[in-house]
Each structure stands twice: as structure tokens, then as C-alpha cells.
Amino acid sequence: MRQKPLEEDDPFELKGVILPAQDGTSLREMATCFVEEFARDGWSDEQLLAMFRNPFYRGPYLVWRAKGDAYVDAVIQEVRGRWGDSGSTEKPLSSG
């Protein structure tokens, strides 16, 4: 199947936008999103923190540079509390 060339107003063209925020809420939400995604994929706390410290991962690195290790660790622990220590998406079966 032949694909058509992209057009100026193509709705499937990838475009990034910056959404302004007046407080630290957006930074926390972004950090939480990164942790949830990778924790649910089985990453350990050490791996998650290493990702935030690595400039290759621009979003997580931005959070780490702005807030530091303690902040990132608090986000990791908050997410672990929500999803469980293993970061698994599976819920335990009820025993009843």
C-alpha cells in the first residue's frame, strides 16, 4: 500500500506543545507518569532513580535537576504505595 505525502494540516503529524503551569503540579504529574510507566514494567527503585539522573531521559532528568533525589524518591514511594511494591498492574485474587 502506498502512503500519501504529509500535508501541512495533516492531523497525524506529531507536534509537541508546552502547557504553562503556575505551580509545581505539572512537574509532579510528569514525574509520577514516568515512574508509573516504568515501575509497572518491573523497574526497581534504583533503576528508576538512575533514569532520572541520566540526561538521555530529558523529561525525568529535568525533574531530577529541579528537585533532586529526595523528591524523586518520594514520587517513587508514592507510586509504589498505589501500585504495590512490585509495580505490577495485576491485582491479587480475592480469597473468598
RANOR-V25617 format. One record per backbone hydrogen bond with DSSP energy under -0.5 kcal/mol. CO is the residue of the C=O (numbers start at 1). NH is the residue of the N-H. E is the energy in kcal/mol with one decimal. If there is no record, write none. Layout:
co=CO nh=NH e=E
co=CO nh=NH e=E
This chain:
co=7 nh=10 e=-1.8
co=10 nh=13 e=-1.3
co=17 nh=19 e=-0.5
co=18 nh=20 e=-0.6
co=23 nh=26 e=-0.6
co=24 nh=28 e=-2.1
co=25 nh=29 e=-2.7
co=26 nh=30 e=-2.3
co=27 nh=31 e=-2.4
co=28 nh=32 e=-2.8
co=29 nh=33 e=-2.3
co=30 nh=34 e=-2.2
co=31 nh=35 e=-2.5
co=32 nh=36 e=-2.9
co=33 nh=37 e=-2.3
co=34 nh=38 e=-2.2
co=35 nh=39 e=-3.0
co=36 nh=40 e=-2.2
co=38 nh=43 e=-2.2
co=39 nh=42 e=-1.7
co=44 nh=48 e=-2.4
co=45 nh=49 e=-2.6
co=46 nh=50 e=-2.2
co=47 nh=51 e=-2.0
co=48 nh=52 e=-2.0
co=49 nh=53 e=-1.6
co=50 nh=54 e=-0.7
co=51 nh=54 e=-1.0
co=53 nh=55 e=-0.6
co=54 nh=57 e=-1.5
co=56 nh=58 e=-1.2
co=57 nh=61 e=-2.7
co=58 nh=62 e=-2.0
co=59 nh=63 e=-1.7
co=60 nh=64 e=-2.5
co=61 nh=65 e=-2.8
co=62 nh=66 e=-1.9
co=63 nh=67 e=-2.7
co=64 nh=68 e=-2.2
co=68 nh=72 e=-2.0
co=69 nh=73 e=-3.0
co=70 nh=74 e=-2.1
co=71 nh=75 e=-2.0
co=72 nh=76 e=-2.5
co=73 nh=77 e=-2.6
co=74 nh=78 e=-2.1
co=75 nh=79 e=-2.5
co=76 nh=80 e=-2.7
co=77 nh=81 e=-2.2
co=78 nh=82 e=-1.4
co=79 nh=83 e=-2.8
co=80 nh=84 e=-2.5
co=84 nh=87 e=-1.3
